[in-house]
Each structure stands twice: as structure tokens, then as C-alpha cells.
Amino acid sequence: MPDFSEIIREKLTRPIVDLCELFSEEKAFEEYSFFSGILTMLVDPSDEPMILSATVELSKCAFLGFVYSEAAQVRIDRILEDAIDIAHTMSASDLN
């Protein structure tokens, strides 16, 4: 079973890196900048408070007025779903 850091890298960091590459190709520089900022929050995938902050920050992407390509929308939806699952898992483990 993967540890928490591996899950963060697999479910958040790598997909956001891929998304940033797409934004670079699309010349969507504001979007690239926003998601790159989230990547800086994920530098230490074992820092649970920072990971939780990154998931909250991710949720803002729908309210910033960005217009995403269809390819970006699909990737963002998946990232957000995974971020929500991770946040739920983190808060559930805090209850134990």
C-alpha cells in the first residue's frame, strides 16, 4: 500500500505538473501561474497541513474567471476529485 507522500505525488503533484505542461502548450499563462503556485505547496508531500491548504487553494480554480480548454477541464476535474478524497481521508484520520 502506498504511503501518504506517494499518494500525494501520484494524485496531486504529477497531475498538476502535467496540467501545467498543457497550460504552457496552450499559452494559458495565468492558469499556469496559479497551478504552479499550488505545486510549491506540495513540495513536501508529508506536510499534511500544507497539503490540506493546497486542496483548499485548488478549490478556488473555479472562481478565478479562467476559461479552460476541454482537455484542461477533464484534468482539473480529476485533480479536484482526488484532492477532495485526500482531504476527507486526512480529516477522517484526525478523528481516530
RAQUICOR-V707922 format. One record per residue. N is the residue number from 1. RES is the residue in one small letter. PHI is phi in radians with two decimals (* if undefined). PSI is psi in whole degrees, -180 to 180 (* if undefined). Layout:
n:N res:RES phi:PHI psi:PSI
n:N res:RES phi:PHI psi:PSI
//
This chain:
n:1 res:m phi:* psi:132
n:2 res:p phi:-1.19 psi:147
n:3 res:d phi:-1.44 psi:174
n:4 res:f phi:-0.98 psi:-45
n:5 res:s phi:-1.08 psi:-40
n:6 res:e phi:-1.14 psi:-39
n:7 res:i phi:-1.11 psi:-43
n:8 res:i phi:-1.07 psi:-46
n:9 res:r phi:-1.09 psi:-43
n:10 res:e phi:-1.27 psi:-42
n:11 res:k phi:-1.63 psi:-24
n:12 res:l phi:-2.10 psi:-58
n:13 res:t phi:-1.06 psi:-56
n:14 res:r phi:-1.06 psi:-46
n:15 res:p phi:-1.09 psi:-34
n:16 res:i phi:-1.27 psi:-37
n:17 res:v phi:-1.04 psi:-46
n:18 res:d phi:-1.08 psi:-40
n:19 res:l phi:-1.12 psi:-42
n:20 res:c phi:-1.09 psi:-38
n:21 res:e phi:-1.08 psi:-42
n:22 res:l phi:-1.08 psi:-46
n:23 res:f phi:-1.06 psi:-38
n:24 res:s phi:-1.09 psi:-46
n:25 res:e phi:-1.08 psi:-38
n:26 res:e phi:-1.43 psi:-4
n:27 res:k phi:1.02 psi:37
n:28 res:a phi:-1.68 psi:76
n:29 res:f phi:-1.26 psi:-35
n:30 res:e phi:-1.16 psi:-42
n:31 res:e phi:-1.12 psi:-43
n:32 res:y phi:-0.99 psi:-46
n:33 res:s phi:-1.08 psi:-44
n:34 res:f phi:-1.06 psi:-52
n:35 res:f phi:-1.23 psi:-30
n:36 res:s phi:-1.11 psi:-37
n:37 res:g phi:-1.07 psi:-37
n:38 res:i phi:-1.18 psi:-37
n:39 res:l phi:-1.01 psi:-37
n:40 res:t phi:-1.12 psi:-27
n:41 res:m phi:-1.32 psi:-17
n:42 res:l phi:-1.77 psi:10
n:43 res:v phi:-0.98 psi:-42
n:44 res:d phi:-1.88 psi:95
n:45 res:p phi:-1.19 psi:-3
n:46 res:s phi:-1.69 psi:-5
n:47 res:d phi:-1.46 psi:86
n:48 res:e phi:-1.01 psi:-43
n:49 res:p phi:-1.06 psi:-38
n:50 res:m phi:-1.22 psi:-36
n:51 res:i phi:-1.12 psi:-43
n:52 res:l phi:-1.10 psi:-41
n:53 res:s phi:-1.08 psi:-40
n:54 res:a phi:-1.12 psi:-38
n:55 res:t phi:-1.17 psi:-37
n:56 res:v phi:-1.15 psi:-44
n:57 res:e phi:-1.07 psi:-40
n:58 res:l phi:-0.99 psi:-38
n:59 res:s phi:-1.10 psi:-20
n:60 res:k phi:-1.28 psi:-16
n:61 res:c phi:-1.07 psi:-21
n:62 res:a phi:-1.43 psi:-12
n:63 res:f phi:-2.02 psi:12
n:64 res:l phi:-1.71 psi:0
n:65 res:g phi:1.44 psi:11
n:66 res:f phi:-1.27 psi:146
n:67 res:v phi:-1.92 psi:113
n:68 res:y phi:-1.68 psi:146
n:69 res:s phi:-1.18 psi:165
n:70 res:e phi:-1.04 psi:-43
n:71 res:a phi:-1.07 psi:-41
n:72 res:a phi:-1.18 psi:-41
n:73 res:q phi:-1.03 psi:-43
n:74 res:v phi:-1.09 psi:-45
n:75 res:r phi:-1.15 psi:-43
n:76 res:i phi:-1.10 psi:-43
n:77 res:d phi:-1.00 psi:-43
n:78 res:r phi:-1.15 psi:-44
n:79 res:i phi:-1.07 psi:-44
n:80 res:l phi:-1.12 psi:-41
n:81 res:e phi:-1.05 psi:-45
n:82 res:d phi:-1.16 psi:-38
n:83 res:a phi:-1.10 psi:-41
n:84 res:i phi:-1.10 psi:-45
n:85 res:d phi:-1.05 psi:-43
n:86 res:i phi:-1.12 psi:-45
n:87 res:a phi:-1.09 psi:-41
n:88 res:h phi:-1.12 psi:-43
n:89 res:t phi:-1.09 psi:-43
n:90 res:m phi:-1.11 psi:-44
n:91 res:s phi:-1.24 psi:-31
n:92 res:a phi:-1.21 psi:-38
n:93 res:s phi:-1.22 psi:-25
n:94 res:d phi:-1.22 psi:-23
n:95 res:l phi:-1.38 psi:-20
n:96 res:n phi:-1.44 psi:*
//
